[in-house]
Structure formats: C-alpha cells, structure tokens
Amino acid sequence: MASEHQLLDPVAIHKAELLGLQARQIVEGYMVGEHKSPYRGFAIEFSQHREYVPGDDTRHLDWKVLGRSDRYYIKQYEQETNYVAHLLVDGSESMRYASGRITKFDYAKTIAACLAYLILLQRDAVTLGVFDTATRNYFPRTDSLASIHSLMALLSSFVPDQKTRIADVLHEMASQVKRKGIFILISDCFDDVDEVLQGIQHLRFSGSEVILFHVMDPAELTFPFKGSVQFRGLEGTGNLITRPAELRRSYLREVHGFIDRLRTGCETNGCNYVQVNTAQPWHEVLSGYLATRQHRYG
C-alpha cells in the first residue's frame, strides 16, 4: 500500500484527484448509458453478511440486524461473492517508455482507473495491484465507489524502476484468490512469453476469466527512428548505439512474432487479448472493448 506520507503529500493528492477526474470523465462521457453492464453485476439472491467498514455503500446496510444488535452489517449477494474484478497493473521500468507525451505506465494507470470507476459505479467489486517482480502496492477488495480516491492515490504514487516477473505475480494471485473472478492484466508483457502464458493458464484453471490489455508505444510498434541513435536500455539491459535503418526489418519481424505468440497463446488459453497503442484515445480503447464484450455476453 502507498504510505501515509505519500497519501498526505499535496502533489500526490493532486495527481490522484486528476487521475480520478479523468477516469470519471472518460467513463461517464463514453460508457454510461451506452452499454449494459459489461461484467456480471450483483445478483438479487442474498448470500451472507459481513461487518461494515468505512467507505461501504450504506444502501446495503441490514437495518433489521442493526435494530436487533446495534451493530452495522452489510448484505452480500451471491454474485458479489462469486465475481470480483482483480486489476493488475505492470509497474516495471519498461513501462516508463514514451515516444510522445504519455508513458505506457501513465496510459495503463488511466485504463485501470477507468475500469475501477466503471466497475464500482455499477456496484461490482474490485481489487487493485501494481507489480514489478512482485506485487508492490495492493488495494484489497472493495465494492464502494467511495474508495475511488484511495485507489487513485495508490496508482498515482507508484514509480516504476524495477525489472518484471509477470508470471510470478500471476501464479501468486492464482494461489491466493480462491473464488473465480475476473483478472484484468494491463502490461507491455516484456517478459518470457511462455512463462506469462503459463501464469494466465493458472488463472484460467481456477475458472476465472482473464483479460490482457497489451500496452505498447507506437514507436515500439513501428520503429520510426532514423540516423544514428543511442537506445537506453530499461530493466538492466544496457545501452546500444546503432543505425535503426539496418535493424528495422529484423526488429519488426521480432515484434510481430512476439505479439502473435502472445495473442495466439491468449486465445488458446481462453484469455481475451486486447492490443493497445498508447497513441489511441483511452475512450476508443475502452468503448471498443466494452462493445465487443457486450456483444459476446449480451
């Protein structure tokens, strides 16, 4: 979790507020009212109680229990206990890359913020984790829209500066989360593809749905560099001075092969693969994906 110092830092608070405002504008401007719920929302069948915690939606308080025991309990429903959306955001150093104004990590944070806002708005539940070689910042399960500021603070405070081990994080999540749900991985997937796919397979084995937002910068997809260029390596890969024109064909072949292996592996494992170019507007990525999802489950 982000430290108290980070949460009280005026700059961090401002960043969190901006991220939350941006997510709300994108979601409310392009999603609300245009699609049915893209996730399986609350069922009407009552399942169990749990104790009230600050930030819970008071509309789900059981007033009869309160009258009898003078204690606050929240009603939970069968769908709520079965389906939770687990947002996993790659915070490794490679996500800091940007050929333009926005880094892959900033783009990923905004996608996560929009999805968190959308899911909470429709009264479903989310967890949020930012990871590199392990999960670093984690926000536990919440179904309260009042939690959105804390979620945004966690996202906005993270600084990517480590290597990544995506598969380890996925295996850990698969082992810890006992109920099936929805896992949404937002990453550039710059890791061993076979191992990443094994992690996805582990999540799918438990019956959970898995969605991959594969985030890449347009320069990574097109390699538009000219002249003599020094490339600065991230995640300990070192630097390289070269002439891009001599490498472009082989580079693009490798990148396209990497994307194809990842997409094909996702399809084989029943994981929904969504390629994301950070040059695309956020609302186009999300509305396009949600429209596809609505068609599938509608």
N, C-alpha and C positions, 0 to 999 in steps of 0.2 A: 504493500500500500504506500501511497505517497505520504511523506512525513507531514506532521502538523505544521512545521516551519514552511514547507512548500505550499500548503493549503492556505496559510495566512499571508503569504507573500503577495503584495498588491499586484505585482506583474503577473504572477501565476493566476491570481483570481481573475484579472482582466483577460488573460488568454483563455481561461476556462469559460468565461462569460461569452467571449466572441465565438468560441467553438460551439457552445450550446445554442447561441442565437443563429449561427449559420445552419446548424443541423435543423433547427425548428423551421427556419425559412424554406430550406430545401424540401423538407418533408411536407410541410403544410402547403407549400406552393405547388407541389407537383404530385403528391401522393394522396393526401386525404381527400376522400370523396370520389377519387378516380378509380380506385380498385377496391375489391373486397379484401378482407384480411388475408395477406399472403402467408400467414402462419396459422396453425391450428390454435385458436384462441380459447378462452375459458369455456368449458362445458357447463351445463346447468346442474349437473349432478354433484351434490355436496359430498366431500370426501372426509375431511378432518379439520380440526382446529390447530392453530399454533398461536403462541403468545405474540401480542402486538409489540412491534418495535417502532421507534420514532421514524417517520417517513412513510409508513404503511398507509394505504388508502383507507380512510375511515369509513368509506361506504361498505367495506367488507367486515366491519366490526359486528360481532354477535351480541346484540343488545340484551337478549334474554340471559345469556351467560353473565354479562356484566351486572344485570339486576340481581341474579342469584348469588354471585360470588364476589362482586365488586372488583373483578379483575378483567383486564382487556384481552380478548382473544379475536383473532382473525379467522374468518371462514375460508377454508381452502377447497378447491373444487378438483374433480378428478383430472380434468385436462391440465390444470395448473401444476399438479404434482407429476404429470407424465411428460410434459413438454416445456423445456426451458431452452432459450437460445444462448449458447455459450460463444461469446465473441472473443476471438484470439487474434491479436494484432502483433505482427512481426516488428520488433523494435531493435533489430540488429543494425550494425553500422552501414551495411549496403543500402538500407532503406533511406539513408540520408542523401542519396544521389539525386541531383536535379539538373537537367539541361536548361530549364527555364526558371520560373519564379517559385514553383512549388516542388518540394521533395516528395519522394514516394511515401515517406512516413507521414508527412502532413496530409497527403491525399488519403492514405489508409486511415488516419485518425478521423478524417471527416466522414468517410464511409461508415466507420464504426459508430461515430456519433449519430449519424442519420438513422442507422439501423436500430441503435439503442433507443432513440427517441420514438421511432415508429412503433417498435415492439412494446415499449412501456405505454405509449399512447393508447394502444388497443388492449391494454391490461394483461399482456403476457409478461413473462419473467425473463430476465437476462442475468448473465454473469459476464464479467469483462476481465481479460488477462492480457498484459503486454509482456512479450517474452523476447529473449535472445537465445542463450544456451539453456535457459530455464525460465520459468515464469517469474518475472520480477515484481510487477505491480498487479494486484488482483483485487477485484471488487466482487464480493460474494453475491449470491442470488438475491435479486430484488424484483418486485413487481410494482414498485411505486414510482410514479413519474416525478415525485419529489426528490428522488435520488439522482436526477439527471445532472445536477451541478457537481455532485461528488464524482460521478462518472467522468464528466468533462475535465475535472481537476486532475484525475488520475491520468487521463490521456495527455493533457497539455503539459504536464510536468515531466514527462519521460524524455530522456535524452539518449538517442541510440549511439552506442560507442563500443559495442562488443560483437564478437562473432555470433553465429547462429547454430542451433541444433534443433531444427524443427521437429524431426522425428521423436526426439526425446520428450519434447513437450506434449506431442500428440499421444504418445504411449502413456505418459503420466496422467493426462486428462482421461484417457480411456479407462485407466485403472481406478481413478478416484471417483469418477461420476458413475453411479450405479444405475441410474434411471436413464432410459433413452431420451434423447432430446435432439436439438439442432445445433451442430457445431459449425460456426462460420469462421473460416481461416482467411485472414487478409495478409498477404505476403508476396514478396517477389520470388520466393521459393529458390533462392540462390543457395542451394544445398544439394546433397546427394539425392537425385530424383527417386531412385529406387527406395531409399530409406524413407523419404517423405511419403511415398505411396504406401509403404508398409504401415506407417503411422495412421494414414487415412483408413486403410483396411481394418486396423484395430478398432477405430471408432465405429466403423460400419458394422463390424462383427457384433457389437453390442445392440444393434438395431437402431442406432442414431442416424439421423440424416446429416450429411456433410456437404458444405458449400465452400468452394475455394474462389475467392476473389484474387486473381493472379495479377498483381500490380507491377507494371513496368513503365519506365520513362520512354517517351518517343525516340530519344536518341539511342536507347538500348535496342529498340526495335528496327531502326533504320540505319544506324551507324553513319551519320552525315558528315563526319569530320574530314577536314582537308589539310594538306600541308604536312608539316612535321609536328607531332603532338606528343606531349608527355601525359600519360594516363596515370593518375594517382590511385593506387590500389586501396581498397577498403577491406576490412576484416583480415589484415595482416598479409595481403597478397603482394605487397611491394609495388614499386613504380616501374613504368615502361615508357621509353621514348621510341616512337616508331612513325612510319608513314601510313596512315589509315587506308589510303587507296590500295596499298599492297595487301591489306588484310581483309578488306570489306567483304569480298566474296566468301572467304572461308569463315569469317565471323558470322555473317548472316546465315550460312549453312548450319553452323553450330547452334545459333539462337533458335532458328526454326525447328531444328531437331529437338532441342531442349523443350520447346513449347509443345510440339507434337507428342513427345513422350509423356509429358505431364498431362496433357489433355486426354490422350488415349488411356493412360493409367487411371485417371479420374473416372472416365466413362466405364472402364472395366470394373471398377470398384463401386459403381453406383453413386459417385460423388459428382455434384453439379459444378462444372468448371466454368468460370466467368473470367474472360480475359479483360483486363482493364489497362487502358492507356491514359496516363496522367494528363494528357492533353485534352481528354474528353471532359465536358462539364459533368459534375457529380450527379446532377438530376437526371441526365441522359443515361448514365450507367445504372442508377438505381431504378428509375422508372421502366427502363427497358427490361431489366432483370425481373422486376416485380410483375410486369405484364406477362412475361414468359411463364413465371411461376403461377400466376393466376390462371393462365390457360391450361397449365398442367393439372392444377388441383381444383380449379373452379367447377 
